Amino acid sequence: MKVMKLFPGIILSVCIALMACWLESLLPIHLIGSAVIAMFLGMLINHYIKNTKVFSSGLKFTSKKILKFAIILLGLSLNITTILNVGKMSLTVMVFTLLTCFGGGYFIGKALGLNWKLSNLISAGTGICGGSAIAAIAPTIDADDNDIAYAMSATFLFDMAMIVLFPIMGRALGMTDQAFGIWAGTAVNDTSSVVATGYAFSEGAGDFATMVKLTRTLAIIPTVITFAFVQLRLKRKKAIAYSKNGAELKANFSIKKIFPWFILGFLAMSVVASIFPIPASVVCTTKSLSKFLMVCALAAIGLNTSFSSMKKAGIRPMIHGFIISALVVIVALLVEMGMGIV
C-alpha cells in the first residue's frame, strides 16, 4: 500500500523530466540544462496544483532516494585518472577558484545573513559544476528543497550572462584557445554552459573547456566527503544535552543511522571507473541514466518549492551567487595571467 502511494509523485516527476529533456533538445544551442528546466517547470506546476497530498510521498521519494541513486551512478563517469591528462596549468587555476568559492563564500554568506547550507550550495555550484555539485551535496547536508532551488537559480542566472559575455571578453583580451578553454572551464558553472561558452569562442577552446570541466567535476568527491563529516559533527553536537550541574547527557546518537551511505556508493563507482577498463558504451549509458534521474529529482524539488516561499528570502541568495561568480571569473583570469597563459 505504501508503494502505491509513491507512484503519483514519481510519475509526475518523470513526466516533467521527459518534457524538460524534450524542451532542451529543441534548443539550437544547449544554453540551459534539462535539470534547470525541470526545476522551473515543477515550480510553475506547483503554483497551480491545489491538492498536493496525493503527490507528496512520491515527490519526497524522488527528491531524496532517487537523487541519491543518481549520484551513485554519476561516480562511474568520474574517472580519477582523467586528472593526469589535463595538465598542471588548469589544476592550479582550479585550486584558486575553489578556495575563492568556499573561502569567500563563507564570509559573504555570513555578511548577507544566509544559512550555511544555502551559502555552501551556491559556492559548490559555482566552484565545481553547477547543478551536479548542488545535487550531490544537498542530501549530504540535509538541505531544504527551497535552498536547492535558490542555489540552482543563482548559478543558472549567472551562467546565462557568461555565455554571452565570456567570448566577447576573451576576444577583447586576445586569448588563445587554450587560455580561453581553461578560463571558461574553471569559471563557468554548469556543464552545458561551459560547452556553449567554449564553442562560442572556437572549436579548440570548446574541446579544452570541456576537458577542464570534466576534471573540475572530480572536486565533487573531496567536497562531498568534507561536508559529510561537517554534517556528522553538527548532528553529534545536537545530540548532546546538558543537565543542571553541567554534566553531558548523550541523547540517542548513532553514526550508523545518520551517515550518508550513498557517498560510499559514489566513491566505489568512481574507484571502479578508475581501476577497471569499463566500456565507453556502459559509462555513457550510466551517465545518461544518472542525468535523467537527476532531472527527475530536480522536477520533484521544483514541485516541492513555491515562488512565494522563495520570495521570503529576498534577493540575498542571488547577490551571493553574483559576487562569488564574479570573484571566480576575476581570480581565474588573474591566476592565468600570473602563470603567463593568457
URHUPE-V638671 format. One record per pair of residues at least 12 apart in sequence whose C-alpha atoms are under 6 Angstrom apart, sorted by sequence separation. I is the first residue (numbers start at 1). J is the second residue. If there is no record, write none. Layout:
BEGIN
((I/J) (I/J))
END
This chain:
BEGIN
((239/251) (21/34) (121/134) (20/34) (239/253) (195/210) (20/37) (20/38) (105/123) (17/38) (102/123) (101/123) (181/205) (185/209) (184/209) (101/127) (177/204) (178/205) (181/208) (182/209) (185/212) (177/205) (181/209) (185/213) (98/127) (118/147) (122/151) (121/151) (163/197) (167/201) (9/55) (8/55) (10/58) (9/58) (9/59) (6/57) (7/58) (6/58) (130/189) (129/189) (130/190) (129/190) (126/189) (137/224) (128/216) (129/217) (140/228) (128/217) (141/231) (90/182) (94/186) (140/260) (83/215) (187/328) (187/329) (145/301) (33/192) (146/305) (31/193) (179/341) (179/342) (154/318) (154/321) (175/342) (75/266) (78/270) (72/265) (76/269) (72/266) (75/269) (76/270) (79/273) (80/274) (75/270) (79/274) (76/273) (77/283) (74/287) (74/290) (73/290) (70/290) (70/293) (70/294) (67/294) (67/297) (97/328) (63/297) (62/297) (63/300) (63/301) (93/332) (59/300) (42/299) (46/303) (39/298) (43/302) (35/295) (39/299) (42/302) (43/303) (38/299) (42/303) (43/305) (35/298) (39/302) (43/306) (17/295) (17/296) (14/296) (13/296) (13/299) (13/300))
END
